[in-house]
Amino acid sequence: MKILGIDPGLNVTGYGLIEFENSHLRLLEAGVIRPKTRDGLESKILTIFAHLNDIISDFKPDNMVLENLYSHYRHPRTAITMGHARGVVLLSAATNGIPVSCYAATKIKKSLTGNGYASKLQIQRAVKEILKLEKVPSPSDVADALAAAICHTGQIHSNPQRT
């Protein structure tokens, strides 16, 4: 099974594709989509959509995984901005007939580290260890996308008491 994790953002969208077969995980592809900073909203959305469709066309993932949208009430613009990026990711999945699963950030972090409030660095290190990479995935958007995909497999790596 191929699982595409996405960490959506208008300026940087991280993605990570893993293969889960016989209880083994293998990294297939990972990176970021970076629309031009000076582009307008519609151009950024189109860039993300086009790149995601290319990734989907090349690798044909079975599932897509996203972190649930969360924004603090003091930062409503962040939620709106994230909503645009998340919407285009969901449109790409729907257009390509890919089922989508969403998990709370705390669930993703806990499934990898045993701590639902793990830092970005802890997530990067956990992803490196789980996927047996030579170095931590960078930027953190890539690690977050891979963490979501790993969480979806239901595999227990760092914490056997995961709930």
Secondary structure, DSSP 4 states (H G I P E B T S, - for coil): -EEEEEE--SS-EEEEEEEEETTEEEEEEEEEE---TTS-HHHHHHHHHHHHHHHHHHH--SEEEEEPP---TT-HHHHHHHHHHHHHHHHHHHHTT--EEEE-HHHHHHHHHS-TT--HHHHHHHHHHHHT-SS--SSHHHHHHHHHHHHHHT--SS-TT--
